[in-house]
């Protein structure tokens, strides 16, 4: 499942936590209990756990993920995690004003 070229459809536990408003520890517990299958659905790279998009939607639902993709929450996550700065956030969402 984790072949070359599949990175586009992988999400970190931090991102899943943001999307579904659950703690990352909840995800790690699901791995420990075997609810998320290592190598098929999740994998750890160094200190970072990732989950396939397919597994994420199957286990946690499509509605919140679809909302995340369509409402600008993607840029909110990137901003919150330092992946983009204020200027990039502003350019990504013209309706947002920073004071």
C-alpha positions in Angstrom: 0.0 0.0 0.0 2.9 2.4 0.7 4.5 2.3 -2.7 6.4 5.1 -4.4 4.1 7.7 -5.7 1.4 7.2 -3.1 2.5 10.2 -0.8 -0.3 12.4 -2.2 -2.9 10.3 -0.4 -1.1 10.0 2.9 -2.0 12.1 5.9 -0.1 12.6 9.2 -1.8 11.8 12.5 -1.5 15.5 13.3 -3.6 16.3 10.2 -6.1 13.6 11.0 -6.3 14.9 14.5 -7.0 18.4 13.1 -9.6 17.2 10.6 -11.6 15.0 12.9 -10.9 16.8 16.2 -9.5 13.8 17.9 -6.3 13.4 19.9 -3.3 11.8 18.2 -3.1 9.4 21.1 -6.5 8.0 20.1 -5.0 7.2 16.7 -1.9 5.5 18.3 -4.2 3.5 20.5 -6.2 2.3 17.5 -2.9 1.1 16.0 -1.9 -0.7 19.2 -5.3 -2.4 19.4 -5.0 -3.5 15.7 -7.9 -1.4 14.6 -5.6 0.4 12.1 -3.4 -2.1 10.2 0.3 -1.4 10.1 1.7 -1.5 6.5 -1.8 -1.6 4.9 -3.4 1.5 6.5 -0.8 3.2 8.6 3.0 3.4 8.8 5.5 5.1 10.9 8.3 7.1 9.3 10.8 8.0 12.1 8.6 9.7 14.7 5.7 10.5 12.3 2.7 8.2 11.8 0.9 8.4 8.5 -2.4 7.0 7.4 -3.8 6.4 3.9 -6.6 8.6 2.8 -8.7 5.5 2.1 -8.3 4.2 5.6 -8.9 7.6 7.1 -12.2 7.9 5.4 -13.2 4.4 6.1 -12.5 4.7 9.9 -13.5 8.3 10.5 -15.9 9.2 7.8 -16.0 11.3 4.6 -18.0 14.3 5.7 -15.4 16.0 7.9 -12.7 15.3 5.3 -14.8 16.7 2.5 -15.4 19.8 4.6 -11.7 20.1 5.3 -10.9 20.0 1.6 -13.6 22.5 0.5 -13.8 25.1 3.2 -10.2 26.4 3.4 -9.5 24.3 6.5 -6.5 22.9 4.6 -4.8 26.3 4.7 -5.9 26.7 8.4 -4.0 23.4 9.2 -1.0 24.5 7.2 -1.0 27.8 9.0 -1.4 26.2 12.4 1.5 23.8 11.8 3.8 26.4 10.4 3.7 25.1 6.8 2.6 28.5 5.5 3.0 32.0 6.9 0.6 34.9 7.4 1.1 36.3 3.9 0.5 32.9 2.2 -2.6 32.3 4.4 -4.0 35.7 3.4 -3.3 35.0 -0.3 -5.0 31.6 0.1 -8.1 33.1 1.6 -8.9 36.6 0.4 -11.8 36.9 2.8 -9.6 36.6 5.8 -8.2 39.8 7.3 -5.5 39.9 9.9 -5.3 42.8 12.4 
